[in-house]
Amino acid sequence: MTAPKPTAVVFDLGGVLIDWNPRYLYRTLFDDEAEMETFLSEVTTQEWNAQQDAGRPWSEAVEALVAQHPDRRELIEAYWHRWPEMLGGPIEGTVSILAELQARGVRTYALSNWSAETFPLARPRYPFLEWFDGILISGEAKMIKPDPRIFAHLLEKFGLEPGSTVFIDDSAANARAASEAGLIPIRFTDPDQLRRELATLGLFAG
């Protein structure tokens, strides 16, 4: 007996539908690539940025980091004040998949680790964000993936059944957490791979 076809698909945004990379900004601020990489890995770290995704205000985050690196104030402030310059274009292959799923009557949602302050700056740049049946932003929920609570919140907020809901994310940890929450995980690497995996679930002909 084959498993029933999923009825809903939840997309991560950054790295799946939207190309976001702080290097787009910081390559304009550093002459030396190695120095830039050191700054991004040791000062404006992923862990520091994740706290804004979890709801910490940017003004507080910047001042906390400047207190540790007072000589880097201008570069740290740029992460906030020039944040839109980190945005690239849409990942077109995935946008096409999103459109096709919706044309087939599949409900689509987004769950993204994203600051509540910066998401409104990005939203107008990507018209496909208006296509979703619902979007859950971690900064608004005050919790981030892979926290199991955000998956429980997602399911409750949108009335989703985990066993019939696909979850797509480029992070292995987030895909694993979704699986533990009962969702059908797909670890995203590229649109072609995503299309193949959705086909195996019966959502595409192949």
C-alpha positions as CSV (number, residue, x, y, z in Angstrom):
1,M,0.0,0.0,0.0
2,T,1.5,3.3,-1.1
3,A,1.6,6.3,1.3
4,P,-1.0,9.0,0.7
5,K,0.2,12.0,-1.3
6,P,1.2,15.0,0.8
7,T,-1.3,17.8,0.9
8,A,1.0,20.7,2.1
9,V,4.6,21.8,1.5
10,V,6.5,24.1,3.8
11,F,9.5,26.0,2.4
12,D,12.5,27.5,4.1
13,L,13.3,30.9,2.5
14,G,17.0,31.8,2.7
15,G,19.0,29.3,0.6
16,V,15.9,27.7,-0.8
17,L,13.9,30.4,-2.5
18,I,16.0,33.5,-1.8
19,D,19.8,34.0,-2.2
20,W,21.0,35.7,0.9
21,N,24.7,36.2,1.7
22,P,26.4,38.8,3.9
23,R,29.4,38.6,1.6
24,Y,27.4,40.6,-1.0
25,L,27.7,43.5,1.3
26,Y,31.0,42.9,3.0
27,R,32.9,42.4,-0.3
28,T,32.2,46.1,-0.8
29,L,33.6,47.0,2.7
30,F,36.8,44.8,2.7
31,D,39.7,44.8,0.2
32,D,41.0,41.5,1.6
33,E,38.8,38.4,1.2
34,A,40.5,36.6,4.1
35,E,40.1,39.5,6.4
36,M,36.4,39.6,5.5
37,E,35.9,35.9,6.2
38,T,37.6,36.4,9.6
39,F,35.3,39.2,10.5
40,L,32.2,37.2,9.5
41,S,33.3,34.1,11.4
42,E,34.7,35.8,14.5
43,V,32.7,39.0,14.9
44,T,29.3,39.0,13.2
45,T,29.0,35.3,13.7
46,Q,26.1,33.0,12.7
47,E,25.3,32.6,16.3
48,W,25.1,36.3,16.9
49,N,22.8,36.7,13.8
50,A,20.6,33.9,15.0
51,Q,19.7,35.8,18.1
52,Q,18.1,38.4,16.0
53,D,16.2,35.7,14.1
54,A,15.0,34.6,17.5
55,G,13.6,38.1,18.3
56,R,16.4,40.2,19.7
57,P,16.2,43.8,18.6
58,W,18.9,44.8,16.1
59,S,19.8,48.0,18.1
60,E,20.5,45.8,21.2
61,A,22.5,43.3,19.1
62,V,24.7,45.9,17.5
63,E,25.5,47.7,20.8
64,A,26.3,44.3,22.5
65,L,28.8,43.5,19.7
66,V,30.3,46.9,19.5
67,A,31.0,46.7,23.3
68,Q,33.2,43.7,22.5
69,H,34.7,45.1,19.3
70,P,34.7,48.9,19.7
71,D,37.1,49.4,16.8
72,R,34.7,47.6,14.4
73,R,31.5,49.7,15.1
74,E,31.1,50.9,11.5
75,L,31.4,47.4,10.1
76,I,29.1,46.0,12.7
77,E,26.5,48.6,12.2
78,A,26.6,47.9,8.4
79,Y,25.2,44.4,9.1
80,W,22.0,46.1,10.3
81,H,21.8,49.5,8.4
82,R,22.9,48.0,5.1
83,W,21.2,44.6,5.5
84,P,19.3,44.8,2.2
85,E,22.6,44.7,0.3
86,M,23.0,41.1,1.5
87,L,20.0,40.0,-0.6
88,G,20.5,38.4,-3.9
89,G,17.9,37.3,-6.4
90,P,15.3,34.6,-6.2
91,I,16.3,31.0,-6.7
92,E,14.3,30.7,-9.9
93,G,14.1,26.9,-10.1
94,T,12.6,26.7,-6.7
95,V,10.2,29.5,-7.4
96,S,9.0,27.5,-10.5
97,I,8.4,24.5,-8.3
98,L,6.4,26.6,-5.8
99,A,4.2,27.9,-8.6
100,E,3.6,24.4,-10.0
101,L,2.7,23.0,-6.6
102,Q,0.1,25.7,-6.2
103,A,-1.3,25.1,-9.6
104,R,-1.8,21.5,-8.6
105,G,-3.8,22.6,-5.5
106,V,-1.1,21.8,-3.0
107,R,-1.1,24.2,0.0
108,T,2.2,26.0,0.5
109,Y,3.7,27.7,3.5
110,A,7.0,29.2,4.6
111,L,8.9,28.8,7.8
112,S,12.0,30.8,8.0
113,N,14.6,31.9,10.5
114,W,14.5,35.6,9.9
115,S,14.5,38.8,12.0
116,A,11.1,40.4,12.4
117,E,12.7,43.7,11.7
118,T,14.4,42.8,8.4
119,F,11.8,40.5,6.8
120,P,9.5,43.4,5.9
121,L,12.4,45.0,4.0
122,A,12.8,41.8,1.9
123,R,9.2,41.0,1.3
124,P,8.5,43.6,-1.4
125,R,11.5,42.4,-3.4
126,Y,10.1,38.9,-3.9
127,P,6.5,38.9,-5.3
128,F,6.3,35.1,-4.8
129,L,6.2,35.6,-1.0
130,E,2.6,36.7,-1.5
131,W,1.7,33.4,-3.0
132,F,1.9,31.4,0.2
133,D,-1.1,30.3,2.2
134,G,0.9,31.3,5.3
135,I,4.3,32.4,6.5
136,L,5.8,31.9,9.9
137,I,8.9,34.1,10.7
138,S,11.0,33.1,13.6
139,G,11.6,36.6,14.8
140,E,7.9,37.1,15.2
141,A,7.5,33.7,17.0
142,K,10.5,34.4,19.2
143,M,11.9,30.9,18.5
144,I,14.1,29.5,15.8
145,K,14.6,26.3,13.9
146,P,15.7,23.6,14.9
147,D,13.8,24.2,18.2
148,P,11.0,21.6,18.2
149,R,8.6,24.3,19.6
150,I,8.6,26.2,16.3
151,F,7.5,23.1,14.4
152,A,4.7,22.5,16.8
153,H,3.7,26.2,16.5
154,L,3.8,25.9,12.7
155,L,1.5,22.8,12.7
156,E,-0.9,24.4,15.1
157,K,-1.0,27.9,13.5
158,F,-1.8,26.6,10.0
159,G,-3.8,23.4,11.0
160,L,-1.3,21.1,9.3
161,E,-1.1,17.3,9.7
162,P,2.6,16.5,10.1
163,G,2.4,13.1,8.3
164,S,1.0,14.8,5.1
165,T,3.3,17.9,5.2
166,V,6.6,18.1,3.4
167,F,9.3,20.4,4.9
168,I,12.1,21.7,2.7
169,D,15.3,23.3,4.2
170,D,18.9,23.6,3.2
171,S,20.0,22.9,6.8
172,A,20.6,19.3,7.8
173,A,19.8,20.1,11.5
174,N,16.5,21.8,10.5
175,A,15.5,18.9,8.3
176,R,16.3,16.4,11.1
177,A,14.2,18.4,13.6
178,A,11.3,18.5,11.1
179,S,11.5,14.7,10.8
180,E,11.5,14.3,14.6
181,A,8.4,16.5,14.6
182,G,6.7,14.0,12.2
183,L,7.0,16.1,9.0
184,I,8.4,14.7,5.8
185,P,11.8,16.3,5.4
186,I,13.7,17.2,2.3
187,R,17.2,18.5,2.7
188,F,17.5,21.0,-0.2
189,T,20.6,21.2,-2.3
190,D,19.3,22.5,-5.7
191,P,16.0,22.8,-7.5
192,D,16.6,19.7,-9.7
193,Q,17.1,17.5,-6.7
194,L,14.1,19.0,-5.0
195,R,11.9,18.3,-8.0
196,R,13.1,14.7,-8.1
197,E,12.3,14.2,-4.4
198,L,8.9,15.8,-4.7
199,A,8.2,13.5,-7.6
200,T,9.0,10.4,-5.5
201,L,6.3,11.7,-3.1
202,G,3.8,11.9,-5.9
203,L,3.7,15.7,-6.1
204,F,5.1,15.7,-9.6
205,A,5.0,13.3,-12.5
206,G,8.8,13.2,-12.5
